[in-house]
Amino acid sequence: MRRLGGQRVCPKCIGPSARPASRAGASCFSLGSRDVFVLSDGHLVVPAGFLAGNVAEAEVKSLLAARGLGP
């Protein structure tokens, strides 16, 4: 049985005793001879000023725009 952090993962890989594959936040698939586990705890959208509080807003916007990203 495969475990990650003490939790059973990858129902396709370990059988019917595991949690359903549709459970949000975790999935797995085979890639060649390897099993790939994908874990997600969601996403968080915060204002750029919160993450770059010590940088002028204009500088943050300029840097993001130069890389094709929005604020």
Summary of the structure (lengths in Angstrom):
residues: 71
radius of gyration: 19.6
end to end distance: 44.1
largest distance: 53.9
contacts: 125
relative contact order: 0.13
helix: 25%
strand: 23%
